Amino acid sequence: MTVTPHSPGPRHYDARGLICPLPVLKARKILAGMAQGEVLEIICDDPVARIDLPHFCAEAGHEHLGLVEEGGAQRHRIRHG
């Protein structure tokens, strides 16, 4: 697992190549180690992640700040709730 070290900006995780349910499981694990209000930016290329990550956020009390499609991947931003 490669997560950028804690900094004032968002943490980043590259989940390209992982398929459902791994992007959500990785996001859950990373968010568990983050403080409330911190932002995680996760990049996925699994088409199901565009449904799963927002749903996970709603269920877990995190805020899905949106996603941007770029180069066949999705960049999701999640604020720890």
HELIX and SHEET records of a PDB file:
HELIX    1   1 LEU A   22  ALA A   32  1                                  11    
HELIX    2   2 ALA A   49  ALA A   60  1                                  12    
SHEET    1   A 4 ARG A  11  ASP A  14  0                                        
SHEET    2   A 4 VAL A  39  CYS A  44  1                                        
SHEET    3   A 4 ALA A  73  ARG A  79 -1                                        
SHEET    4   A 4 GLU A  63  GLU A  70 -1                                        
END                                                                             
